[in-house]
Amino acid sequence: MTRTIGFDLDMTLIDSRPGIRAVYEELSRQTGVPIDAELAVSRLGPPLTWELEHWFPAEAVPEMFTRYRAMYPEIAIPRVLAMPGAAEALAAARELGRAIVITAKAGPNAVLHLEHLGLPHDAVVGDAWREQKAEVLVRESADTYVGDHVHDMDAAQIAAVQGLAVTTGPCSAEELQAAGARHVVASLVEVPALLRT
């Protein structure tokens, strides 16, 4: 039976902190608004608007959202690295069927990251968070979702699929287990063996 396995992107497949930090620093420079970029990258996972709301008044968030995404490709893409085991985990998923990336990041930027790093994948769905990720998992008939955030595990629970969690993001092993992860591992290096069991 061909399987479909979903993967989160930020802090699961890629360490996007250096790129995102640089974009926030440039946004702060352009606007004159102080942004604690280190704090921002310590809580990656939720949609971009959630973070922008910490630094800008509500009426300015749409413009800042557009500016951030416009400058993202040039600034962030070259600075971001693949997580250890990312290529191997995606390759293992593709051996079993399909590997799809489901992320809150803009789809085109997600594709740029994957292509820049040479990470194998079959499809990318962007602008998806928690319930939206669950909808994609159901629509694609996935049986597993691999992520680093409790809301990734929430998505797996909502979609009634297996949640595999890595502790490479902002959430602890205990938090990920409490959110329903079937397995919690330190890195993607351990994921191929779990996918094959």
DOKETI-782808 format. One record per residue (C-alpha): x, y, z; residue number from 1; residue in three letters. Coordinates in nm, 3 decimals, m for minus. Layout:
BEGIN
<atom east="X" north="Y" up="Z" k="NUM" r="Ala"/>
...
end
This chain:
BEGIN
<atom east="0.000" north="0.000" up="0.000" k="1" r="Met"/>
<atom east="0.137" north="0.341" up="m0.098" k="2" r="Thr"/>
<atom east="0.159" north="0.578" up="0.194" k="3" r="Arg"/>
<atom east="0.151" north="0.958" up="0.219" k="4" r="Thr"/>
<atom east="0.361" north="1.111" up="0.493" k="5" r="Ile"/>
<atom east="0.342" north="1.479" up="0.583" k="6" r="Gly"/>
<atom east="0.625" north="1.695" up="0.717" k="7" r="Phe"/>
<atom east="0.631" north="2.036" up="0.880" k="8" r="Asp"/>
<atom east="0.904" north="2.269" up="0.748" k="9" r="Leu"/>
<atom east="1.041" north="2.524" up="0.998" k="10" r="Asp"/>
<atom east="1.249" north="2.363" up="1.272" k="11" r="Met"/>
<atom east="1.147" north="2.019" up="1.144" k="12" r="Thr"/>
<atom east="1.308" north="1.993" up="0.799" k="13" r="Leu"/>
<atom east="1.502" north="2.320" up="0.808" k="14" r="Ile"/>
<atom east="1.667" north="2.539" up="1.069" k="15" r="Asp"/>
<atom east="1.513" north="2.862" up="0.950" k="16" r="Ser"/>
<atom east="1.622" north="3.072" up="1.248" k="17" r="Arg"/>
<atom east="1.921" north="3.246" up="1.081" k="18" r="Pro"/>
<atom east="1.710" north="3.352" up="0.782" k="19" r="Gly"/>
<atom east="1.407" north="3.461" up="0.978" k="20" r="Ile"/>
<atom east="1.624" north="3.648" up="1.228" k="21" r="Arg"/>
<atom east="1.784" north="3.842" up="0.942" k="22" r="Ala"/>
<atom east="1.446" north="3.931" up="0.793" k="23" r="Val"/>
<atom east="1.316" north="4.063" up="1.125" k="24" r="Tyr"/>
<atom east="1.634" north="4.265" up="1.172" k="25" r="Glu"/>
<atom east="1.591" north="4.422" up="0.828" k="26" r="Glu"/>
<atom east="1.221" north="4.490" up="0.891" k="27" r="Leu"/>
<atom east="1.316" north="4.661" up="1.217" k="28" r="Ser"/>
<atom east="1.582" north="4.867" up="1.037" k="29" r="Arg"/>
<atom east="1.339" north="4.975" up="0.766" k="30" r="Gln"/>
<atom east="1.054" north="5.065" up="1.000" k="31" r="Thr"/>
<atom east="1.246" north="5.191" up="1.303" k="32" r="Gly"/>
<atom east="1.036" north="4.960" up="1.521" k="33" r="Val"/>
<atom east="1.241" north="4.760" up="1.775" k="34" r="Pro"/>
<atom east="1.200" north="4.384" up="1.718" k="35" r="Ile"/>
<atom east="1.368" north="4.126" up="1.939" k="36" r="Asp"/>
<atom east="1.462" north="3.893" up="1.655" k="37" r="Ala"/>
<atom east="1.616" north="3.640" up="1.893" k="38" r="Glu"/>
<atom east="1.289" north="3.614" up="2.085" k="39" r="Leu"/>
<atom east="1.093" north="3.586" up="1.762" k="40" r="Ala"/>
<atom east="1.296" north="3.292" up="1.635" k="41" r="Val"/>
<atom east="1.270" north="3.117" up="1.972" k="42" r="Ser"/>
<atom east="0.898" north="3.060" up="1.916" k="43" r="Arg"/>
<atom east="0.872" north="2.964" up="1.549" k="44" r="Leu"/>
<atom east="0.576" north="2.759" up="1.433" k="45" r="Gly"/>
<atom east="0.262" north="2.974" up="1.443" k="46" r="Pro"/>
<atom east="0.159" north="3.192" up="1.149" k="47" r="Pro"/>
<atom east="0.367" north="3.501" up="1.072" k="48" r="Leu"/>
<atom east="0.084" north="3.736" up="1.168" k="49" r="Thr"/>
<atom east="0.093" north="3.604" up="1.524" k="50" r="Trp"/>
<atom east="0.454" north="3.716" up="1.565" k="51" r="Glu"/>
<atom east="0.409" north="4.049" up="1.387" k="52" r="Leu"/>
<atom east="0.127" north="4.134" up="1.627" k="53" r="Glu"/>
<atom east="0.383" north="4.135" up="1.910" k="54" r="His"/>
<atom east="0.572" north="4.424" up="1.749" k="55" r="Trp"/>
<atom east="0.324" north="4.626" up="1.541" k="56" r="Phe"/>
<atom east="m0.025" north="4.769" up="1.600" k="57" r="Pro"/>
<atom east="m0.303" north="4.564" up="1.445" k="58" r="Ala"/>
<atom east="m0.365" north="4.810" up="1.164" k="59" r="Glu"/>
<atom east="0.001" north="4.786" up="1.051" k="60" r="Ala"/>
<atom east="0.024" north="4.405" up="1.051" k="61" r="Val"/>
<atom east="m0.110" north="4.350" up="0.695" k="62" r="Pro"/>
<atom east="0.151" north="4.586" up="0.549" k="63" r="Glu"/>
<atom east="0.430" north="4.435" up="0.759" k="64" r="Met"/>
<atom east="0.318" north="4.086" up="0.654" k="65" r="Phe"/>
<atom east="0.349" north="4.187" up="0.288" k="66" r="Thr"/>
<atom east="0.687" north="4.354" up="0.339" k="67" r="Arg"/>
<atom east="0.826" north="4.058" up="0.533" k="68" r="Tyr"/>
<atom east="0.724" north="3.809" up="0.267" k="69" r="Arg"/>
<atom east="0.857" north="4.027" up="m0.014" k="70" r="Ala"/>
<atom east="1.205" north="4.052" up="0.137" k="71" r="Met"/>
<atom east="1.213" north="3.692" up="0.261" k="72" r="Tyr"/>
<atom east="1.348" north="3.510" up="m0.048" k="73" r="Pro"/>
<atom east="1.657" north="3.726" up="m0.097" k="74" r="Glu"/>
<atom east="1.746" north="3.754" up="0.271" k="75" r="Ile"/>
<atom east="1.641" north="3.424" up="0.426" k="76" r="Ala"/>
<atom east="1.685" north="3.150" up="0.167" k="77" r="Ile"/>
<atom east="2.068" north="3.161" up="0.151" k="78" r="Pro"/>
<atom east="2.103" north="3.160" up="0.531" k="79" r="Arg"/>
<atom east="1.892" north="2.852" up="0.608" k="80" r="Val"/>
<atom east="2.028" north="2.498" up="0.651" k="81" r="Leu"/>
<atom east="1.863" north="2.157" up="0.641" k="82" r="Ala"/>
<atom east="1.816" north="1.979" up="0.971" k="83" r="Met"/>
<atom east="2.031" north="1.669" up="1.023" k="84" r="Pro"/>
<atom east="1.854" north="1.372" up="0.866" k="85" r="Gly"/>
<atom east="1.607" north="1.581" up="0.665" k="86" r="Ala"/>
<atom east="1.702" north="1.445" up="0.323" k="87" r="Ala"/>
<atom east="1.707" north="1.090" up="0.454" k="88" r="Glu"/>
<atom east="1.368" north="1.120" up="0.625" k="89" r="Ala"/>
<atom east="1.208" north="1.260" up="0.311" k="90" r="Leu"/>
<atom east="1.374" north="0.992" up="0.098" k="91" r="Ala"/>
<atom east="1.244" north="0.722" up="0.331" k="92" r="Ala"/>
<atom east="0.892" north="0.864" up="0.305" k="93" r="Ala"/>
<atom east="0.916" north="0.865" up="m0.075" k="94" r="Arg"/>
<atom east="1.033" north="0.503" up="m0.074" k="95" r="Glu"/>
<atom east="0.709" north="0.423" up="0.107" k="96" r="Leu"/>
<atom east="0.495" north="0.645" up="m0.114" k="97" r="Gly"/>
<atom east="0.478" north="1.026" up="m0.106" k="98" r="Arg"/>
<atom east="0.638" north="1.298" up="0.105" k="99" r="Ala"/>
<atom east="0.437" north="1.618" up="0.131" k="100" r="Ile"/>
<atom east="0.541" north="1.934" up="0.314" k="101" r="Val"/>
<atom east="0.262" north="2.117" up="0.497" k="102" r="Ile"/>
<atom east="0.366" north="2.447" up="0.652" k="103" r="Thr"/>
<atom east="0.245" north="2.782" up="0.781" k="104" r="Ala"/>
<atom east="0.513" north="2.942" up="0.564" k="105" r="Lys"/>
<atom east="0.417" north="3.089" up="0.227" k="106" r="Ala"/>
<atom east="0.410" north="2.805" up="m0.023" k="107" r="Gly"/>
<atom east="0.645" north="2.970" up="m0.277" k="108" r="Pro"/>
<atom east="0.902" north="3.042" up="m0.005" k="109" r="Asn"/>
<atom east="0.875" north="2.685" up="0.122" k="110" r="Ala"/>
<atom east="0.943" north="2.558" up="m0.230" k="111" r="Val"/>
<atom east="1.246" north="2.788" up="m0.257" k="112" r="Leu"/>
<atom east="1.389" north="2.644" up="0.065" k="113" r="His"/>
<atom east="1.340" north="2.284" up="m0.047" k="114" r="Leu"/>
<atom east="1.488" north="2.348" up="m0.390" k="115" r="Glu"/>
<atom east="1.782" north="2.549" up="m0.254" k="116" r="His"/>
<atom east="1.870" north="2.267" up="m0.015" k="117" r="Leu"/>
<atom east="1.796" north="1.985" up="m0.260" k="118" r="Gly"/>
<atom east="1.540" north="1.824" up="m0.030" k="119" r="Leu"/>
<atom east="1.324" north="1.564" up="m0.209" k="120" r="Pro"/>
<atom east="0.946" north="1.606" up="m0.189" k="121" r="His"/>
<atom east="0.631" north="1.538" up="m0.387" k="122" r="Asp"/>
<atom east="0.410" north="1.833" up="m0.294" k="123" r="Ala"/>
<atom east="0.409" north="2.150" up="m0.085" k="124" r="Val"/>
<atom east="0.111" north="2.316" up="0.082" k="125" r="Val"/>
<atom east="0.173" north="2.654" up="0.244" k="126" r="Gly"/>
<atom east="m0.024" north="2.892" up="0.465" k="127" r="Asp"/>
<atom east="m0.157" north="2.598" up="0.669" k="128" r="Ala"/>
<atom east="m0.168" north="2.594" up="1.048" k="129" r="Trp"/>
<atom east="m0.318" north="2.340" up="1.290" k="130" r="Arg"/>
<atom east="m0.674" north="2.280" up="1.157" k="131" r="Glu"/>
<atom east="m0.565" north="2.367" up="0.803" k="132" r="Gln"/>
<atom east="m0.280" north="2.119" up="0.829" k="133" r="Lys"/>
<atom east="m0.528" north="1.857" up="0.946" k="134" r="Ala"/>
<atom east="m0.749" north="1.931" up="0.646" k="135" r="Glu"/>
<atom east="m0.455" north="1.873" up="0.411" k="136" r="Val"/>
<atom east="m0.361" north="1.549" up="0.587" k="137" r="Leu"/>
<atom east="m0.715" north="1.420" up="0.543" k="138" r="Val"/>
<atom east="m0.744" north="1.541" up="0.183" k="139" r="Arg"/>
<atom east="m0.414" north="1.376" up="0.089" k="140" r="Glu"/>
<atom east="m0.500" north="1.051" up="0.272" k="141" r="Ser"/>
<atom east="m0.186" north="1.082" up="0.483" k="142" r="Ala"/>
<atom east="m0.121" north="0.840" up="0.767" k="143" r="Asp"/>
<atom east="0.161" north="1.029" up="0.945" k="144" r="Thr"/>
<atom east="0.263" north="1.386" up="1.020" k="145" r="Tyr"/>
<atom east="0.616" north="1.473" up="1.134" k="146" r="Val"/>
<atom east="0.658" north="1.803" up="1.319" k="147" r="Gly"/>
<atom east="0.827" north="1.991" up="1.601" k="148" r="Asp"/>
<atom east="0.537" north="2.187" up="1.751" k="149" r="His"/>
<atom east="0.247" north="2.090" up="1.977" k="150" r="Val"/>
<atom east="0.012" north="2.233" up="1.714" k="151" r="His"/>
<atom east="0.164" north="1.992" up="1.460" k="152" r="Asp"/>
<atom east="0.065" north="1.711" up="1.692" k="153" r="Met"/>
<atom east="m0.278" north="1.874" up="1.731" k="154" r="Asp"/>
<atom east="m0.311" north="1.862" up="1.352" k="155" r="Ala"/>
<atom east="m0.223" north="1.493" up="1.353" k="156" r="Ala"/>
<atom east="m0.480" north="1.427" up="1.626" k="157" r="Gln"/>
<atom east="m0.753" north="1.621" up="1.443" k="158" r="Ile"/>
<atom east="m0.677" north="1.429" up="1.123" k="159" r="Ala"/>
<atom east="m0.659" north="1.098" up="1.312" k="160" r="Ala"/>
<atom east="m0.311" north="1.019" up="1.182" k="161" r="Val"/>
<atom east="0.011" north="0.921" up="1.356" k="162" r="Gln"/>
<atom east="0.210" north="1.212" up="1.495" k="163" r="Gly"/>
<atom east="0.589" north="1.181" up="1.500" k="164" r="Leu"/>
<atom east="0.758" north="1.464" up="1.689" k="165" r="Ala"/>
<atom east="1.113" north="1.595" up="1.689" k="166" r="Val"/>
<atom east="1.245" north="1.811" up="1.972" k="167" r="Thr"/>
<atom east="1.434" north="2.045" up="1.737" k="168" r="Thr"/>
<atom east="1.180" north="2.327" up="1.775" k="169" r="Gly"/>
<atom east="1.042" north="2.527" up="2.067" k="170" r="Pro"/>
<atom east="0.843" north="2.246" up="2.233" k="171" r="Cys"/>
<atom east="0.974" north="1.997" up="2.489" k="172" r="Ser"/>
<atom east="0.940" north="1.620" up="2.466" k="173" r="Ala"/>
<atom east="0.688" north="1.633" up="2.750" k="174" r="Glu"/>
<atom east="0.477" north="1.896" up="2.573" k="175" r="Glu"/>
<atom east="0.484" north="1.698" up="2.248" k="176" r="Leu"/>
<atom east="0.385" north="1.376" up="2.424" k="177" r="Gln"/>
<atom east="0.101" north="1.556" up="2.602" k="178" r="Ala"/>
<atom east="m0.017" north="1.683" up="2.261" k="179" r="Ala"/>
<atom east="m0.055" north="1.325" up="2.141" k="180" r="Gly"/>
<atom east="0.271" north="1.240" up="1.965" k="181" r="Ala"/>
<atom east="0.306" north="0.866" up="1.915" k="182" r="Arg"/>
<atom east="0.683" north="0.894" up="1.912" k="183" r="His"/>
<atom east="0.912" north="1.176" up="2.022" k="184" r="Val"/>
<atom east="1.272" north="1.172" up="1.902" k="185" r="Val"/>
<atom east="1.568" north="1.406" up="1.920" k="186" r="Ala"/>
<atom east="1.610" north="1.451" up="1.545" k="187" r="Ser"/>
<atom east="1.499" north="1.341" up="1.199" k="188" r="Leu"/>
<atom east="1.789" north="1.096" up="1.195" k="189" r="Val"/>
<atom east="1.564" north="0.859" up="1.391" k="190" r="Glu"/>
<atom east="1.257" north="0.906" up="1.171" k="191" r="Val"/>
<atom east="1.329" north="0.668" up="0.877" k="192" r="Pro"/>
<atom east="1.333" north="0.366" up="1.107" k="193" r="Ala"/>
<atom east="1.003" north="0.477" up="1.268" k="194" r="Leu"/>
<atom east="0.841" north="0.523" up="0.926" k="195" r="Leu"/>
<atom east="0.938" north="0.172" up="0.825" k="196" r="Arg"/>
<atom east="0.793" north="0.003" up="1.135" k="197" r="Thr"/>
end
